[in-house]
Amino acid sequence: MQSGDNTKKWKLLEPIEIGPMLIKNRIVMSPMATNLPASDGSVTDRMIDYYSERARGGVGLVIVEDTYMDEKASKQAREHQLGVYSDHLIPKLKKLREAIKSNGARAILQISHAGRQTSCALIGRQPVAPSGVQYQGEMPRELKLSEIEEIQYGFAEAARRIKQSGFDGVEVHGGHGYLISQFVSSYTNKRNDSYGGSIENKALFALEIVQKIRKKVGEQFVVGYRMNGADYLPGGVSPDEVVRLSEMLAAAGVDYIHVTAGMQESLQYTIQPMYFERGCLVHLAELVKKSVNIPVITAGSHNVVTAERSLRDGKADLVAFGRALLADPGLPSKLLAGKLWDIRPCIRGNESCISNISTGHPIRCEVNPGVGREAEFKVVASNVKKNVLVIGGGIAGMEAARVSALRGHRVTLVEKTDQLGGHLIEGSRPKFKDTSQLLEWSVSQTQYNSITIQLHTEATPELIREFKPEVLVVAVGSEFQLPKGVPGTDRSSVLTPDHVLLGKEGVGEKAVVVGGGLVGCETGLSIAEELGRKVTIVEMLDEILSTVEKISKTVLEERLTKAGVKIHLRLRMIEITDNAVICVDSKAQKRQIEADTVVLSVGMQARTEIVETFKTLAPEVYIVGDCANPRNIYNAFHDVWQALLLV
C-alpha cells in the first residue's frame, strides 16, 4: 500500500474486541525484556517513560514485559526483571498502568516463571522444572506435586495483583521455553505422572493455572495466553499438539492466544535476525486460528505490509510488533496519517536491543537512540536557529541533517558522490538483508525535512569558509583498508567488498574472502548464494563473527554452511599470487588456497586526514560516524544524537 491510500483500507487500524475489552486497533506492542526495572523488580521512572512513548504513538494494546511471579525460583537469569510477587509492588504498577492507559492504549501485563531457564547464581537456589533436563550446564530439580500446586496459586495471586493495579488483563507466558512451556514440550517434560505423557497431561499445568487465575480475577478481566506454535527442537511440540492445546485453552476460558516460537536453545526463532523473512511465524498463528474462535495474535518480525497481509489473509486477528516499536514508537500514528515513508524501520540487527539484555544493560536501539531514556534523550526544537553544514551523505551524515532540521536549524548536506547512503549502499545489496529500508527512510527524511542537498560536491576548506556555517558536522566516513606488507594486493583479481556487492567487478569461480567479520561473511554469503561461486573465508582469529550478536551470528553461520562456504580459522595471509592466497597457520606452516578472486575485508580506515583539515573552520565542529572511529550503524546514530541534541 502507498502512503496516499485511504487509511480505512488498513485492517490493522480496525477496532477489535478481546473478551470484555475493546481495542482501538489491531496493533499490539509485544512484551519485551528491557532491563529497566529496579533490582527488586519494581517499576522505575524510565520504564514509565518508555511505555508512555509507545502508548502515545498510537498502539492499540501494550503487553508489558514478562514479570516474575514469586520470590523463589521464577525469576529469569537477569537482575533487572519486572516483578509482581508482592503487594508492595502494586503502587508503582498502578503508575505504569496509568501512564499507558492515559495515552490511549489498553494495558495487559505478562507473568511468567523461568523454570530451568535461569541460574542458581541469580536466584540463590537450584532451578526447578517439570523434569531434570540440563540447561547451560545446570541441572534443574524436578518439581513435586505439592510445589506444582503452589506455583499455580502463585500465578493466580500475581494475576490478582495485576487486576488490583488497574490493568485490563493478564497474559500467561506459556512460550519461549519457560516453565509452562517446559511442561507442554516433550523436549523438557519427561514426567510419567498426570503432568506428563499425552498432550492432555502435559497441558494440565497450564490449564490449571488459567482456571485458578480466572477464579481469582473473575470474568470481566482479560486472560490471555502466549504459546509456542513450534519449539524448533527435537521432541518439541508438534502441530497436532499445538492444535489440541489451543482448543483446550479456549475451552478453559482464555480470551486470546498469542502465538510465538522457540526456546533458549532455538532463540533465533524467538527473536529473528535480519537473515529471516519478515512475518516468518504467521503459519503458526494460522494453525491456531483455524482451531479456535477467540482472537489470535501473530508475532515474528512484522512490518506493516506483512502484518496487514496476515490479517487480510485471515491468518490472525491482531499483530504483535516488538522491535519495530523500539525503532519507531509512532508507527501506528504514522500509519493512520498515511505517512508510511516516515516510519523508521527496524533492521533486526539485534544490536543493543537483544545484545544489551543478554549482557545486563538497559535496552537500546540501533536506529533510535532515545530508547530507554525517553525523557532526557529526545529531539526538541532549539531556541536558537543556526546554519548547519553537514559534510558527507552516509548514514551518520543523513541522520545529522535530519536531527538538525527537526531542531529547527537551516541545514545543508554536501556529498561528493552522486547519491546518498555511503557504505549502507553496498551494505544493503545482499538479497538476504533488509537494511535497504533504512537507506530509503534516511534518504526520504532529507527530502521531507527541508534539507538542502548538494551532490557531486566535494567539501573543501574554501567551500566551508564561503558557506560560513555556525555548526559544522563532519561525517566523511571510512574506506576499506588494505593489509600492509602483503605482496599481491595490487593485482586486478583483488577486490574490496564494495566493488563486489555493487557489481563493479566480476567474481571468478573460486573466491577467497580474507576477513571473517560481519562484512566479510555477508560478502562471502552473497557471492555464494547469489552468484553461485565457490567461496572460502579466511580468518586470523579462533572464530568468525567474533563481535556479532550471538543470535545473528548463529543464523549467519548456518546460512554460510548451507551455502557451502568453507571457513579456515587461525590463518594469516602473507601473499596473493595469480591463482592462490598464501597463508600461515598458528604453527607457522604455509597453506595455499586456490583463488580466482580475492576479496579483502580486513577492516575500515577512518578518513582522518580530511577530518583534520575541517576541525577549525566553524565555531562548533562535530565529528560523527566512521570518520571518528569505524564502527556500526548503532554508533553512527548514537554519535549524532550525543553531539547534536544540545546544539
N, C-alpha and C positions, 0 to 999 in steps of 0.2 A: 504494500500500500504506500502511496505517496503522501507527502506532508500536506497536500491540499485536499485530501479526501475528507468527506463529511465524517466527523467523529462518531456519529451514530452507527457507522458501519463497523466500529470496533466492538466485537463481542466482549473483549477484555474490559470494556467500560460499562457493561450492563450490570445492574444490581443483581444480587442473588441472596437467597435465604439459606442459612445453615441452622437447622433446628429453630429455636426461637429468635435467632439473630438475623437482622437484615444488614447486608454489607453493600456499600455504595458501588463497588466494582469488584472485579474478579482477580485483582492483583493482590497477591499475598506476599508479605515480607517473610522470607524463610527464617527459621530460628538458626542463628549463627553464633558460635562462641566469640567473645570479644576480649576477654581478659580485662574488662573494665570494672567489674565488681570489686569491692573491698576483699581483703583476705579472709574475712569472716563470712563472706557470701552476701553481704548487704549491698543494696543499691547505692551507687555513687552519683554525684552531680554529672560526671562525664557520661555515665550511662543514660541519664535523663536527657542530656543534650543530644546524644547520639540517636536515641529512639524518637525524640521530638522532631528531629530533622527529617527522618524518613516518613513519619506520620504527616508532617506538614507538606511533604512532597506529593501527597495525594493517594497513597496506597490505601486500599480498602480494609485490609486486615494486617495487623502486626502480630506475628507469633514470636514472643520474647524467647530468647535463647534458653537452652536446656538447663534445668535447675535441679540441684541435688536435693533429695527429699528427707534425708536423715543424717545424723552426725556419726553414724557407724562406718559404713563401707560404701555409700552411694556416690561419693564424690569422685569425679574423674581425675586423671593424672595431671592436673594443673591447679595451681594455687588459687587463682582468681576466677572461680566459677560462682555463678549466682546460686544462692541457697534459699530454700523455703522450708527449712527443717524446724523452725521455731516461731512462736508467735511474736517474738521481739522484732522480727524482720518485717512484719506487716506494715508499720507506718511508712517506711521508705518504699515498700512495694506499692502502697497507695499513691505515693508521689509519682512513681513511674507510670502507673496506670493512668493517672490524671493527665500527665504530660502527653501521653499517646492519644487518649480519647478527646482531650480538649483541642487537639489539632486535626480532628476529623476522622480518625481511624478507629476501628474496633480493635480490642486488645485481648489476646489469649496468651497464656504462659505455659511453656512446656516443662514437664517434670520427667526426670529420668533417674535411673540407678546404673552406675557404671558396671557393676558385676566384675568380671575378670579384667575389663579394660581400665584398670587403674594400677596403682603401685603401693606396696607396703610402706615405702618411704614417705608417701604423701598422707595416707590415711592412718598410719601407725598400727596397722594390723594386716593379717593375711586377707587378700581379696576373696570374695565369695562368688559362687557361680552355680548353675544347675549341676555341673559336673567338673571334675578335675581335668580341664583341658588347658595346657600351658599357654601363657601369653607373655611374650617378650621376656622369657627366662624365668617368669614367676608362675608357680603352680597355685591356682585358686583352691579354696576349700569348698567342697560340695555342701550346699545348703540342706539343713534339716527341715522337716515338715513344719515344725514349730516356727522356725526362722522365716520360712516362706510366708506363713500367715502374718507374721509380724511386719514383714516388708510390705505386704499388701495393705495392711492397715496404715502403714506409714505413707503410702501413696494417697490413700483416702484423706488422711489428715493434711497432707500437703495441698490437696485439692480444696479442702475446706478453707485453708489459709488464703489460697488464691481467690476464692469466691469472696472471702471476707475483705480482701484487698480491693475489691470492686472490679476485677477483670470480668470480661464477658464469657470466658471459658478457660478450659484447661486442655492441653494436648498431652496425651500419654506417649512417651517416646518408646516405641516398640521396634525401632530400627537401628541401623548402624552398628550392630554387634554389641549393644549394651544389654543389660541383664534380661529384659523382657525378650529381646531378640535372641539372646542366647538360649532361652527356654524353647523358642519356636524352631530354631535351626538344629538339625541333626549334626551339623558341624561341631556344635558346642554342647549339645544335650545328649548325654549317653545314659540317662536315667532309665530304670526299669520299673518305676512305680507309677502312680497315677499322673505324674507330670512328665512322663517320657514315653517314647514309642510312636503311637499314631499321632496324626496332626491334631486330633481332638484332645489328646492328652497333653501334647506339647503346647497347645494354645490355652490350656486351662489356667495357667498362671496369669496370663494376660486378661482372660475373660473374667476371672475373679477380681482382678484389680478394677476393671471397668465397672463391675457390679457394685463393689464396695464404694467406689467414687460416686456412682450415681445415687446410691442410697444416702451418701453424706451431703451431696450438693443439690439434690432434687432434679426435677425435670426441666426447669426453666433456666438451666445453666448448661452451656455448650460443653460437651465432652467429645474431643477429637482423638484420633489415634494415628500416629505415624508408624508406618510399617515398611519393611523391605519387600519390594517386588522381586528381588533376587539378591543373593549374598555374593554371587560370583566367586564361590569357593566350592571345592569338592564336598558333597554332602550337605550343601546349603539348601535353602527352601526351594522346592520345585514349583512349577507353575500350578499344578493341581493343588498343592498345599496353600499357595497364595490365594487361589480362588476360595478354597474351603475356609481359610482363616477370615477372609473378607466377609463371607456370608455369616460366619459366627459372630464377628464383631458387630455387624449391622443388626443381627438378631438380639445382641446383648444391649443395644441401645446407644451406640456411638452415633454422633451427629454428622461426622465426616471422616474420611480416610485420606491420609496424606502419604503418597507413595514415593519412596526413595529406594536406595540400594547401597550395598557394600558394607563391609566391616573394616576394622583397622587393618586386617591383612589384605584387604582389597579396597583400600581407601581411594584409589583412583576412580572408582565408580561412585563414591560418595561425593567427592569434590573433584569434578572433572577438569583436567587442564585443557589448554587450547588445542591439544592434539586429538581431542574427542569432538565428535559432531555436536552441535547445539541441539537441545531437546532430545538427548540420547536415551532418556528413560521414559519417554512418552508411551512406548509399547507396554511398559509395566503398569502404568496408570490405566491404560485401555483395558488390560486384562482384569483389573479390579472393577472398573466402571461397568463392564459387561455383567458383573456378578452381583452388584448391589444397586439399591435405589436411593442411596444417600449421596451427597456431593463428594466428589473425588478431586483432590489436589495433585497436580503433577509437578515434579521438580526435574532438574537436570540441565543446567546451563542455558536457560532460555533467554532469548531476546524477544522483542515484541512481535517479530514476524513468526518465529516458531511457536510462541505462546498462543498467538491468535489462531494459528493453524490447528493446534491441538484442540482448541475449543470448538472451532468450526467443524472439525472432523469428528466431533463427538467422542474424543478420547479422554477428556477431562472436563471438569466444571469450573475449576479455578487453577491458577498457575502461580507457583512459588518462585519469586525472584530473590536470590541471595546476593551474590557478589555484584550483580547488576545494580542493586540499590546502594551498594557501597560506592560504586563508581559514579552514580547519579541518583541521589535521593529524590530528585524531581522528575524522574522518569514518568510516573503516571500523569502528573500535571502537564508535562510537555506533550504527552500522547493526546491528552484531552484538548490541548490547544492546537493540535496538528503540527507541532514542531518536532518532527522526527529527526531532522538534521541537527537539532540541539541536544539530543540525548547522548551524553558522554558514554561510550561503550566500555564495558569490562572486557579486558583482553585475556582473562583467565591465566595470567602468568603465575598466579598464587604467590607473588612476591609481596610480603608484608601483611597480607590478609591471613593466609594459611601459615606462612613461614613464621610470622610473629607469634601466632597462637601456639605453635609447636615448641617455641623457644621461651615461652612465658612472658612475652612482651605484649603491650596493648595492640589492638587491631589497628591496621593502617590500610592504605590502598595505593596501588601503583599510580593511578591516574587522578586520584582525588586526595590530595594531602590533608584535607580537613577531617578525614575520618578519625573518630576517636578523640577529637579535640575541636569539636564544632563551635564551641562558644568563643574561643580566642583565635582560631585559625581559619579565617574566612575572608572572602574578598568583599571589601566595602569601599564606598566612594571616598576619594581623597578630598580633603579640604582645599588643597592647592593643586590646580591643574598645571601639568608640566609637559614640555616637549620631550618625548621619549624616542630614542633611536635604538632599534634592535638590529644587531649585525648577525646575520645567519638565520636561515629559514628551516632549520631542523626542528625536531620535536621540542627542544628547550626554547629555541627562539620563537616558535609559534605560540607556545604557552606563555612566554614572557610578554609577547604582544597582546595576547588575549587578556591576561590579568591586568596589564597596564590600561588597556582600553576600558575594561569593566570598572576600573577605578576612576575613570573619567579623564585620563590623560590623552593628549594628542600623540598618536603613535604612528611611526613609520618603520617598516621592516625592510631591510635590504638583503637580498640574496644574490650571490654571483652566478648561480646556475639558472636554468630555465624553468625550474619547478621547486616547490616547497616540499620538505619532507626529510632531507638529509639521509642518514643511514636507515631510517624507517622505510624508505622506498624499497631498497633491496631486501630489507628485513621482512617486508610484507609479501614478497613474491612467492615463497613456497605455498603450495596449494593447501597444505595441512595446517596452516596458521590463519588466524582471522585478525591479525593486527592491522590489516588494511582498513578496517572500520575505524580504528583510532586515527590513522592517517587522514581518512576522509573527513572525520569530525574536526580534527585540528585545522585542516585547510578551510573547511566551511566556517569555522569560527573567525578566521581572519577576514572572510568575506562579509559576514553578517555583523561584525563589530566595528565597522568604520575604521579599519586599519589600512593605511596606505602601503601598498606592496610595490616594491621596485625589484623586479627580476633582472637578470643579466647585468647586475650592478655590483662590481667589486668594491668593497669598502676600502678606502684609503684614508690616511690622516688628513689629506686635503679635503676629501668629501665630508668627513666628520666635522672639520673646522668650519666648513661652509654651512653645514646644517645647524651648527651651534646648539646641540642638544643639552638640556638640563640634566637628563638621565641617559646614560649610555649603557646598554646591555650587550655584552659580548658573548655570543653563542656560536662561535665559528666551528665548533665540533672537533672531530678527530679523524685520523686516517689510518688505514691498515698499515701496520709496520712490517718490515721485512727483517728476518733474522740477520744479525751482523756476523760477518766472518764465515759464512757458509757459501762455498763455491756453487755456482749454477743458478742462483736465484734470479739472474737476469735473463734466463732462457725464455723463449717465446711460449714454451709449454707451461710456464709457471704463472699462475693467476692468483688473484685475491678473491674472496667470496663475493664482493660486489659485482665484479665482472662476470662471474658465473651466474649469479642469481638474476642479474639484469639481462642475461643473454648476449652480452657484448663479445664474448669469446666462446668458441666451440670447446667441448669437453670430449677427450678421447675415450676409448672403450674401457681403459683401466685408469681410474682416478685415485690418487692418494691425497687425502686431506691431512695436512700437518697441523695438529692442534685439536684437542678433544673437548674444548669448551662449548658453550651453547651455540655460538655462531658456527664453529667448525662442524658440530654434529648436525645442526639443522641444514647446513650446506651439503654435507655428505648425504643426508637423507633425501634431500631434494634431488640431487644427482641420481641417486639410486632409484627412487620411486618415480620421478617424473621424466628422467632421461633414459632410464633403463641401463645405466652403466654399472660396471663392477667397481665397488668403492672400498677403500681401506682407509681407516683413520689411525693415525699415529699420534700417540700422546706420551709425554715425558713422565707424567705422574702415575700414581698407582691406580687411578680411576679416571674415567671420563666424567664430564659434567660435575666436577667436584664442588662448584659453588652454586649449583642449581637446586632449587627447592625440590624436596625428595619425591613428591607425587609427580611433578613434571618430569623429573629425571627417570622415574620408573617407567612411565609411558613412552618417553622418547627412546630409552634403551630397548624396550620391547619392539618398537617400530623399526629401529635400526637392525635388530636381529631378524625380524620378519622380512625386511628388505634385502637381507643377505650381506649387510655391511660388515666387513671384518674389522676387528679392533685389536690394535697392538699397543700394549702399555709398556711403560718404563723403557721407551726407546727415544734416543736423542738424535735428531737429524744432523748429519755432518757434511753432506754433499748431495747435489742433484745432478744427475747425468742425463744423457739423451733419453734414456728409457727406464730410469730407476731412481729411487730415493735410497741413499745410503745412510744407515743409522748405526748407532752403537747401543748395546744394552747395558744393564747395570754391572755386568762383568767385563765391560769394555770389548765385547765380541761384536764384530761387524755383522749387520743384517742388511740384505738388499731386497727391496720391494719394487716389483715391476710397476712402471707408471708411464702412461702416455700423457697424462696431465697431472700437474701437482698444484694443489690449492693451499696457499699459505694462510692459515688462520691462527696466528701466534700472538694476537693482541692488537690493541689500538694505541695510537700515539696522539696525545693532545697537540693541537696546533698552538703551542705556547709562544712561538716566535711572533705570530700575528697578534696574539693577546698582548704581548709586551708593548707593541707599538701603539696600542689604544688606551693604555691604562691611565694616562694623564690628560685625556682630551675632553673631559666633561667634569662638571662639579661632582657628579655622582656616577661612578662606574661600577658595574656588577658583572662578574664572570660566572657564567652558569653552564651546566651541561658538560659535555665531554671535553670541552676545551679547558675546564677547570680540573677535571680528572675523568678519564674514560670509564664509564660505569654502565648503568642500565636506565630503562625508562623511569623506574621509580625515582632514581636520583635526579633525572632531568626535571621532573615535575616538582620535586621537593626543593631542589636548588632554587627554582624560580620563586616558589611561594615564600621560602625563607628570606629571599632577597627583596622581594617587591611588595609584600603586603603592607609595609610601613612607608613606602616611597610616596 
